[in-house]
Amino acid sequence: MRLVSPPTIPSCRVFSAMPKSRLRQAVGGDAAGHVHFDSTSQDAIDTSLMLRLKTILSIFAGRKEMYRVCCRGA
């Protein structure tokens, strides 16, 4: 099983390369003034969650393979 990064990672790379004024323009309306460009505590929580889930997914993938091999004849 191949683990992939969440879709937010490539999006962040694209948006970080974009000029701030262009990103605000793309958002538009009242929300444009609320676009921020720094890390937040929620970013830290999300990153922590993804790192923990990555570990759990690799454990589950191993167990799935073990069950497949053990129960193949059942």
C-alpha positions in Angstrom: 0.0 0.0 0.0 1.3 3.4 -0.9 0.7 6.2 1.6 0.1 9.6 0.1 0.0 13.0 1.7 -3.3 14.7 2.3 -4.5 16.9 -0.6 -3.8 20.0 1.4 0.0 19.6 1.1 0.2 20.1 -2.7 -2.5 22.9 -2.4 -0.4 24.7 0.2 2.6 24.6 -2.1 0.6 26.1 -4.9 -0.9 28.8 -2.8 2.4 29.7 -1.0 3.9 30.4 -4.4 1.0 32.6 -5.4 1.3 36.4 -4.6 -0.9 37.2 -1.5 -2.9 39.8 -3.4 -3.7 37.3 -6.1 -4.9 34.7 -3.6 -7.1 37.2 -1.8 -8.5 38.2 -5.2 -9.2 34.6 -6.0 -11.1 34.2 -2.7 -13.0 37.4 -3.3 -15.8 39.1 -1.4 -15.8 39.6 2.3 -13.7 36.5 2.9 -10.7 38.0 1.1 -9.8 40.1 4.1 -9.7 37.0 6.3 -7.1 35.0 4.3 -4.0 34.4 6.5 -0.6 33.3 5.5 0.9 32.0 8.8 0.7 28.8 10.6 -2.1 28.4 13.2 -2.6 26.1 16.1 -5.1 24.2 13.9 -2.2 23.6 11.4 -0.2 22.0 14.2 -3.1 19.8 15.3 -3.8 18.7 11.7 -0.1 17.9 11.1 0.0 15.9 14.4 -3.1 14.0 13.4 -1.8 13.1 10.0 1.5 11.9 11.4 -0.3 9.6 13.9 -2.7 8.4 11.2 0.2 7.5 8.9 1.6 5.2 11.6 -1.8 3.6 12.2 -2.4 3.0 8.5 0.9 1.2 8.1 0.0 -1.0 11.1 -3.5 -1.8 9.7 -2.0 -2.5 6.2 0.3 -5.0 7.8 -2.5 -6.7 9.7 -4.7 -6.8 6.6 -1.9 -8.6 4.7 -1.4 -11.0 7.7 -5.2 -11.8 7.7 -5.2 -12.2 3.9 -2.3 -14.8 4.1 -3.6 -16.6 7.2 -7.3 -16.8 6.0 -6.6 -17.5 2.3 -7.7 -21.1 2.6 -10.7 -20.4 4.8 
